[in-house]
Amino acid sequence: MKKILITNDDGIFSDGIARLAEAALKFGEVWVVAPDSQRSAVSHSVTLRHSIDAWKTDFPVAGVHAFACDGMPADCVRIGVLNIVPGKPDHVFSGINYGYNLASDIQYSATAGAAFEAAFQGVHTIAFSEGASPLHEVTDRYLGEIIGELLDKPLRKNHIWNVNFPGCPLSECRGVLRERKVSTDVFYLDHYNETPVSEGRTSYMVEGVRKWEAAEGTDLRAILDSYVSIGTAANIS
């Protein structure tokens, strides 16, 4: 039986990781090693200057071996692959992230960062993300089907499968687009709001405005057009 390790960056008690674990049980033995709280946008950070703890925890899906960890998502993958899952997992799934991971945002994503760490460890990996919305109709419709399609589909060294589900009603989803390139366009146009704190000191809070343009054939264009996007990504070729 295949061993599947699952992590995320939204925390072990997020809705997305429970839904992914439930779907994964149809394909093998499932192990979850995930952060004990929110760790979004930490990219591929790992802990080097102090120890990290992991502990067994209750999980809402029966039959899953679940561990919470006080490290980063990439730490969760490292200890999961190297120490916790007996004999090393056959696959790593990262997600389902609350919010898309595509275009230039991949470089900040800890969902992608954890997936890249798994690829570096030589494990076949799929990252899953969806719109930051309570609407999961498209994900629920296609998740199991896409896992089955990609589970044994080969990847180049240090590459991951990157899947994004549009946050629209199923009736508005136009289907699945494969072989999507990572868009070089920005997903959000960022700026910082300034607030004076004291003499010589200013507080800055980031705010992003969604960009609605992207080149054809890219992951961002697929999501903007209400398609499920499937493609590969790598941060070391």
Secondary structure as UniProt FT lines:
FT   STRAND          3..7
FT   TURN            12..13
FT   HELIX           15..24
FT   TURN            25..27
FT   STRAND          29..35
FT   TURN            40..41
FT   TURN            43..44
FT   STRAND          54..56
FT   TURN            62..63
FT   STRAND          65..69
FT   HELIX           73..79
FT   HELIX           80..84
FT   TURN            86..87
FT   STRAND          91..98
FT   HELIX           103..107
FT   HELIX           110..120
FT   TURN            121..122
FT   STRAND          124..130
FT   HELIX           137..150
FT   TURN            151..152
FT   TURN            157..158
FT   STRAND          160..165
FT   HELIX           170..172
FT   STRAND          176..177
FT   STRAND          188..198
FT   TURN            199..200
FT   STRAND          201..210
FT   TURN            216..217
FT   HELIX           219..224
FT   TURN            225..226
FT   STRAND          228..233
//
